[in-house]
Each structure stands twice: as structure tokens, then as C-alpha cells.
Amino acid sequence: MIELKLPTMTCGHCVRTVGDTVRRVDAAAKVDVDLPAQTVRIESSHARGEFVQALAAEGYAAAA
């Protein structure tokens, strides 16, 4: 399970974009977005770095 904190994720549009981005990396990924906590949990066999890089390209840099 990959869990990322995305401080710039603030609205429903952000949630949709994050979900779409994760599914572009891995169409079979299970995605759980918690907007109030600004976190996304991803169940995938792909590497964490792939998601971090793709999300950062969309403007959602993961907090350390």
C-alpha cells in the first residue's frame, strides 16, 4: 500500500485529477482519496516513485 500526502489537493476537481493520474500509471490500481486529510492511498504493484512523479507533473507534489 502506497500512501501519499498531497497538500495541494483541496477540492473535488483535485480528487478527480489525482484519481485519473493514478489510473494512467496503473489502470488496475485501487485508489482511495481522503480530501479532508489530503491523502491518497494506492494499492498497486507499480513503484511508489512512478505515482509520485506522475502526480507532481499534474501539480500535486507529495509531501515528505
Biopython code that builds the backbone (N, CA, C, O; Angstrom):
import numpy as np
from Bio.PDB.StructureBuilder import StructureBuilder

atoms = [
    (1, "MET", "N", (0.850, -1.178, 0.000)),
    (1, "MET", "CA", (0.000, 0.000, 0.000)),
    (1, "MET", "C", (0.892, 1.237, 0.000)),
    (1, "MET", "O", (1.822, 1.349, 0.799)),
    (2, "ILE", "N", (0.597, 2.147, -0.896)),
    (2, "ILE", "CA", (1.321, 3.411, -1.002)),
    (2, "ILE", "C", (0.409, 4.501, -0.455)),
    (2, "ILE", "O", (-0.747, 4.604, -0.868)),
    (3, "GLU", "N", (0.906, 5.304, 0.456)),
    (3, "GLU", "CA", (0.135, 6.424, 0.975)),
    (3, "GLU", "C", (0.923, 7.705, 0.758)),
    (3, "GLU", "O", (2.090, 7.810, 1.134)),
    (4, "LEU", "N", (0.259, 8.677, 0.143)),
    (4, "LEU", "CA", (0.906, 9.948, -0.156)),
    (4, "LEU", "C", (0.097, 11.088, 0.427)),
    (4, "LEU", "O", (-1.133, 11.073, 0.379)),
    (5, "LYS", "N", (0.780, 12.070, 0.975)),
    (5, "LYS", "CA", (0.165, 13.303, 1.474)),
    (5, "LYS", "C", (0.306, 14.330, 0.355)),
    (5, "LYS", "O", (1.414, 14.630, -0.090)),
    (6, "LEU", "N", (-0.832, 14.866, -0.096)),
    (6, "LEU", "CA", (-0.838, 15.822, -1.197)),
    (6, "LEU", "C", (-1.416, 17.152, -0.709)),
    (6, "LEU", "O", (-2.622, 17.370, -0.821)),
    (7, "PRO", "N", (-0.579, 18.043, -0.171)),
    (7, "PRO", "CA", (-1.064, 19.292, 0.421)),
    (7, "PRO", "C", (-1.793, 20.218, -0.547)),
    (7, "PRO", "O", (-2.583, 21.055, -0.113)),
    (8, "THR", "N", (-1.546, 20.085, -1.844)),
    (8, "THR", "CA", (-2.208, 20.970, -2.807)),
    (8, "THR", "C", (-3.537, 20.409, -3.304)),
    (8, "THR", "O", (-4.190, 21.025, -4.146)),
    (9, "MET", "N", (-3.942, 19.256, -2.798)),
    (9, "MET", "CA", (-5.230, 18.661, -3.170)),
    (9, "MET", "C", (-6.301, 19.263, -2.259)),
    (9, "MET", "O", (-6.373, 18.940, -1.073)),
    (10, "THR", "N", (-7.137, 20.149, -2.829)),
    (10, "THR", "CA", (-8.048, 20.921, -1.989)),
    (10, "THR", "C", (-9.520, 20.871, -2.383)),
    (10, "THR", "O", (-10.363, 21.411, -1.667)),
    (11, "CYS", "N", (-9.851, 20.226, -3.520)),
    (11, "CYS", "CA", (-11.244, 20.269, -3.967)),
    (11, "CYS", "C", (-11.613, 19.006, -4.742)),
    (11, "CYS", "O", (-10.780, 18.130, -4.971)),
    (12, "GLY", "N", (-12.872, 18.938, -5.134)),
    (12, "GLY", "CA", (-13.357, 17.781, -5.880)),
    (12, "GLY", "C", (-12.659, 17.604, -7.217)),
    (12, "GLY", "O", (-12.413, 16.475, -7.641)),
    (13, "HIS", "N", (-12.338, 18.701, -7.886)),
    (13, "HIS", "CA", (-11.610, 18.610, -9.150)),
    (13, "HIS", "C", (-10.244, 17.971, -8.918)),
    (13, "HIS", "O", (-9.791, 17.148, -9.713)),
    (14, "CYS", "N", (-9.597, 18.355, -7.827)),
    (14, "CYS", "CA", (-8.293, 17.773, -7.467)),
    (14, "CYS", "C", (-8.420, 16.264, -7.272)),
    (14, "CYS", "O", (-7.591, 15.493, -7.756)),
    (15, "VAL", "N", (-9.460, 15.857, -6.561)),
    (15, "VAL", "CA", (-9.680, 14.429, -6.294)),
    (15, "VAL", "C", (-9.807, 13.674, -7.607)),
    (15, "VAL", "O", (-9.209, 12.611, -7.777)),
    (16, "ARG", "N", (-10.580, 14.216, -8.532)),
    (16, "ARG", "CA", (-10.780, 13.567, -9.833)),
    (16, "ARG", "C", (-9.459, 13.488, -10.600)),
    (16, "ARG", "O", (-9.139, 12.455, -11.187)),
    (17, "THR", "N", (-8.697, 14.580, -10.593)),
    (17, "THR", "CA", (-7.417, 14.606, -11.304)),
    (17, "THR", "C", (-6.434, 13.611, -10.712)),
    (17, "THR", "O", (-5.742, 12.904, -11.445)),
    (18, "VAL", "N", (-6.371, 13.554, -9.385)),
    (18, "VAL", "CA", (-5.471, 12.602, -8.719)),
    (18, "VAL", "C", (-5.858, 11.168, -9.081)),
    (18, "VAL", "O", (-4.994, 10.362, -9.427)),
    (19, "GLY", "N", (-7.139, 10.849, -9.006)),
    (19, "GLY", "CA", (-7.599, 9.501, -9.355)),
    (19, "GLY", "C", (-7.281, 9.154, -10.795)),
    (19, "GLY", "O", (-6.800, 8.057, -11.079)),
    (20, "ASP", "N", (-7.547, 10.085, -11.713)),
    (20, "ASP", "CA", (-7.254, 9.851, -13.129)),
    (20, "ASP", "C", (-5.765, 9.648, -13.367)),
    (20, "ASP", "O", (-5.367, 8.800, -14.165)),
    (21, "THR", "N", (-4.949, 10.426, -12.675)),
    (21, "THR", "CA", (-3.494, 10.321, -12.829)),
    (21, "THR", "C", (-2.988, 8.968, -12.340)),
    (21, "THR", "O", (-2.166, 8.329, -12.997)),
    (22, "VAL", "N", (-3.484, 8.541, -11.188)),
    (22, "VAL", "CA", (-3.083, 7.229, -10.656)),
    (22, "VAL", "C", (-3.468, 6.128, -11.643)),
    (22, "VAL", "O", (-2.680, 5.216, -11.891)),
    (23, "ARG", "N", (-4.671, 6.209, -12.205)),
    (23, "ARG", "CA", (-5.121, 5.179, -13.138)),
    (23, "ARG", "C", (-4.372, 5.215, -14.469)),
    (23, "ARG", "O", (-4.301, 4.200, -15.162)),
    (24, "ARG", "N", (-3.811, 6.374, -14.838)),
    (24, "ARG", "CA", (-2.966, 6.419, -16.039)),
    (24, "ARG", "C", (-1.669, 5.650, -15.809)),
    (24, "ARG", "O", (-1.147, 5.018, -16.728)),
    (25, "VAL", "N", (-1.151, 5.703, -14.587)),
    (25, "VAL", "CA", (0.067, 4.948, -14.256)),
    (25, "VAL", "C", (-0.248, 3.460, -14.187)),
    (25, "VAL", "O", (0.506, 2.637, -14.706)),
    (26, "ASP", "N", (-1.362, 3.116, -13.547)),
    (26, "ASP", "CA", (-1.755, 1.717, -13.383)),
    (26, "ASP", "C", (-3.284, 1.627, -13.419)),
    (26, "ASP", "O", (-3.962, 1.944, -12.442)),
    (27, "ALA", "N", (-3.804, 1.194, -14.553)),
    (27, "ALA", "CA", (-5.258, 1.118, -14.738)),
    (27, "ALA", "C", (-5.922, 0.187, -13.732)),
    (27, "ALA", "O", (-7.113, 0.329, -13.452)),
    (28, "ALA", "N", (-5.173, -0.760, -13.187)),
    (28, "ALA", "CA", (-5.737, -1.726, -12.244)),
    (28, "ALA", "C", (-5.587, -1.289, -10.782)),
    (28, "ALA", "O", (-6.011, -2.006, -9.876)),
    (29, "ALA", "N", (-4.993, -0.129, -10.554)),
    (29, "ALA", "CA", (-4.754, 0.338, -9.178)),
    (29, "ALA", "C", (-6.071, 0.594, -8.450)),
    (29, "ALA", "O", (-7.052, 1.039, -9.046)),
    (30, "LYS", "N", (-6.069, 0.306, -7.156)),
    (30, "LYS", "CA", (-7.184, 0.678, -6.291)),
    (30, "LYS", "C", (-6.784, 1.980, -5.618)),
    (30, "LYS", "O", (-5.706, 2.085, -5.032)),
    (31, "VAL", "N", (-7.666, 2.976, -5.710)),
    (31, "VAL", "CA", (-7.350, 4.323, -5.231)),
    (31, "VAL", "C", (-8.366, 4.737, -4.184)),
    (31, "VAL", "O", (-9.571, 4.590, -4.384)),
    (32, "ASP", "N", (-7.872, 5.259, -3.055)),
    (32, "ASP", "CA", (-8.738, 5.785, -2.002)),
    (32, "ASP", "C", (-8.228, 7.180, -1.660)),
    (32, "ASP", "O", (-7.139, 7.343, -1.110)),
    (33, "VAL", "N", (-9.040, 8.183, -1.997)),
    (33, "VAL", "CA", (-8.657, 9.570, -1.760)),
    (33, "VAL", "C", (-9.419, 10.105, -0.548)),
    (33, "VAL", "O", (-10.640, 9.968, -0.463)),
    (34, "ASP", "N", (-8.698, 10.708, 0.378)),
    (34, "ASP", "CA", (-9.292, 11.341, 1.560)),
    (34, "ASP", "C", (-9.005, 12.836, 1.449)),
    (34, "ASP", "O", (-7.931, 13.302, 1.827)),
    (35, "LEU", "N", (-9.982, 13.582, 0.925)),
    (35, "LEU", "CA", (-9.777, 15.006, 0.699)),
    (35, "LEU", "C", (-9.515, 15.788, 1.984)),
    (35, "LEU", "O", (-8.567, 16.572, 2.023)),
    (36, "PRO", "N", (-10.324, 15.604, 3.051)),
    (36, "PRO", "CA", (-10.053, 16.374, 4.271)),
    (36, "PRO", "C", (-8.640, 16.150, 4.835)),
    (36, "PRO", "O", (-8.027, 17.072, 5.372)),
    (37, "ALA", "N", (-8.136, 14.925, 4.708)),
    (37, "ALA", "CA", (-6.787, 14.616, 5.203)),
    (37, "ALA", "C", (-5.716, 14.894, 4.144)),
    (37, "ALA", "O", (-4.521, 14.830, 4.433)),
    (38, "GLN", "N", (-6.145, 15.200, 2.925)),
    (38, "GLN", "CA", (-5.244, 15.436, 1.792)),
    (38, "GLN", "C", (-4.298, 14.255, 1.562)),
    (38, "GLN", "O", (-3.099, 14.436, 1.353)),
    (39, "THR", "N", (-4.856, 13.054, 1.605)),
    (39, "THR", "CA", (-4.052, 11.857, 1.364)),
    (39, "THR", "C", (-4.683, 11.001, 0.274)),
    (39, "THR", "O", (-5.889, 11.046, 0.033)),
    (40, "VAL", "N", (-3.842, 10.235, -0.364)),
    (40, "VAL", "CA", (-4.294, 9.238, -1.328)),
    (40, "VAL", "C", (-3.593, 7.936, -0.979)),
    (40, "VAL", "O", (-2.385, 7.907, -0.742)),
    (41, "ARG", "N", (-4.376, 6.850, -0.951)),
    (41, "ARG", "CA", (-3.821, 5.517, -0.719)),
    (41, "ARG", "C", (-3.989, 4.735, -2.010)),
    (41, "ARG", "O", (-5.067, 4.712, -2.604)),
    (42, "ILE", "N", (-2.920, 4.102, -2.432)),
    (42, "ILE", "CA", (-2.891, 3.412, -3.709)),
    (42, "ILE", "C", (-2.454, 1.972, -3.488)),
    (42, "ILE", "O", (-1.416, 1.708, -2.881)),
    (43, "GLU", "N", (-3.264, 1.047, -3.989)),
    (43, "GLU", "CA", (-2.882, -0.356, -3.960)),
    (43, "GLU", "C", (-2.499, -0.740, -5.379)),
    (43, "GLU", "O", (-3.346, -0.797, -6.270)),
    (44, "SER", "N", (-1.199, -1.007, -5.581)),
    (44, "SER", "CA", (-0.678, -1.267, -6.915)),
    (44, "SER", "C", (0.639, -2.019, -6.820)),
    (44, "SER", "O", (1.331, -1.974, -5.802)),
    (45, "SER", "N", (0.968, -2.710, -7.901)),
    (45, "SER", "CA", (2.268, -3.377, -7.971)),
    (45, "SER", "C", (3.336, -2.439, -8.544)),
    (45, "SER", "O", (4.519, -2.778, -8.556)),
    (46, "HIS", "N", (2.922, -1.272, -9.013)),
    (46, "HIS", "CA", (3.873, -0.293, -9.542)),
    (46, "HIS", "C", (4.627, 0.379, -8.394)),
    (46, "HIS", "O", (4.165, 0.396, -7.253)),
    (47, "ALA", "N", (5.779, 0.925, -8.716)),
    (47, "ALA", "CA", (6.635, 1.569, -7.718)),
    (47, "ALA", "C", (6.049, 2.903, -7.272)),
    (47, "ALA", "O", (5.417, 3.614, -8.054)),
    (48, "ARG", "N", (6.270, 3.229, -6.004)),
    (48, "ARG", "CA", (5.812, 4.498, -5.423)),
    (48, "ARG", "C", (6.285, 5.678, -6.265)),
    (48, "ARG", "O", (5.525, 6.614, -6.511)),
    (49, "GLY", "N", (7.521, 5.633, -6.699)),
    (49, "GLY", "CA", (8.103, 6.731, -7.457)),
    (49, "GLY", "C", (7.356, 7.056, -8.737)),
    (49, "GLY", "O", (7.306, 8.214, -9.151)),
    (50, "GLU", "N", (6.775, 6.045, -9.366)),
    (50, "GLU", "CA", (6.012, 6.284, -10.593)),
    (50, "GLU", "C", (4.810, 7.185, -10.312)),
    (50, "GLU", "O", (4.507, 8.090, -11.090)),
    (51, "PHE", "N", (4.131, 6.929, -9.195)),
    (51, "PHE", "CA", (2.969, 7.734, -8.825)),
    (51, "PHE", "C", (3.394, 9.128, -8.373)),
    (51, "PHE", "O", (2.758, 10.121, -8.727)),
    (52, "VAL", "N", (4.462, 9.199, -7.595)),
    (52, "VAL", "CA", (4.958, 10.493, -7.124)),
    (52, "VAL", "C", (5.309, 11.385, -8.315)),
    (52, "VAL", "O", (4.955, 12.564, -8.337)),
    (53, "GLN", "N", (5.997, 10.828, -9.291)),
    (53, "GLN", "CA", (6.411, 11.592, -10.467)),
    (53, "GLN", "C", (5.200, 12.036, -11.294)),
    (53, "GLN", "O", (5.127, 13.193, -11.706)),
    (54, "ALA", "N", (4.262, 11.136, -11.537)),
    (54, "ALA", "CA", (3.080, 11.468, -12.338)),
    (54, "ALA", "C", (2.219, 12.520, -11.645)),
    (54, "ALA", "O", (1.722, 13.442, -12.292)),
    (55, "LEU", "N", (2.042, 12.387, -10.336)),
    (55, "LEU", "CA", (1.236, 13.363, -9.595)),
    (55, "LEU", "C", (1.921, 14.726, -9.549)),
    (55, "LEU", "O", (1.256, 15.756, -9.659)),
    (56, "ALA", "N", (3.232, 14.740, -9.388)),
    (56, "ALA", "CA", (3.968, 16.007, -9.361)),
    (56, "ALA", "C", (3.829, 16.725, -10.707)),
    (56, "ALA", "O", (3.730, 17.952, -10.749)),
    (57, "ALA", "N", (3.822, 15.969, -11.796)),
    (57, "ALA", "CA", (3.666, 16.558, -13.122)),
    (57, "ALA", "C", (2.306, 17.224, -13.282)),
    (57, "ALA", "O", (2.147, 18.127, -14.104)),
    (58, "GLU", "N", (1.322, 16.780, -12.497)),
    (58, "GLU", "CA", (-0.028, 17.355, -12.533)),
    (58, "GLU", "C", (-0.194, 18.469, -11.490)),
    (58, "GLU", "O", (-1.268, 19.062, -11.388)),
    (59, "GLY", "N", (0.856, 18.756, -10.719)),
    (59, "GLY", "CA", (0.804, 19.828, -9.732)),
    (59, "GLY", "C", (0.502, 19.369, -8.322)),
    (59, "GLY", "O", (0.186, 20.184, -7.454)),
    (60, "TYR", "N", (0.598, 18.064, -8.085)),
    (60, "TYR", "CA", (0.314, 17.514, -6.756)),
    (60, "TYR", "C", (1.562, 16.842, -6.193)),
    (60, "TYR", "O", (1.660, 15.616, -6.148)),
    (61, "ALA", "N", (2.502, 17.664, -5.770)),
    (61, "ALA", "CA", (3.752, 17.146, -5.215)),
    (61, "ALA", "C", (3.471, 16.519, -3.850)),
    (61, "ALA", "O", (2.813, 17.125, -3.004)),
    (62, "ALA", "N", (3.969, 15.318, -3.647)),
    (62, "ALA", "CA", (3.789, 14.616, -2.380)),
    (62, "ALA", "C", (4.697, 15.233, -1.322)),
    (62, "ALA", "O", (5.874, 15.493, -1.571)),
    (63, "ALA", "N", (4.132, 15.463, -0.136)),
    (63, "ALA", "CA", (4.912, 15.964, 0.986)),
    (63, "ALA", "C", (5.809, 14.861, 1.516)),
    (63, "ALA", "O", (5.462, 13.681, 1.458)),
    (64, "ALA", "N", (6.948, 15.249, 2.027)),
    (64, "ALA", "CA", (7.907, 14.260, 2.560)),
    (64, "ALA", "C", (7.385, 13.564, 3.777)),
    (64, "ALA", "O", (8.068, 12.709, 4.340)),
]
sb = StructureBuilder()
sb.init_structure("model")
sb.init_model(0)
sb.init_chain("A")
sb.init_seg("    ")
for serial, (resi, resn, name, xyz) in enumerate(atoms, 1):
    if name == "N":
        sb.init_residue(resn, " ", resi, " ")
    sb.init_atom(name, np.array(xyz, "f"), 0.0, 1.0, " ", f" {name:<3s}", serial, name[0])
structure = sb.get_structure()
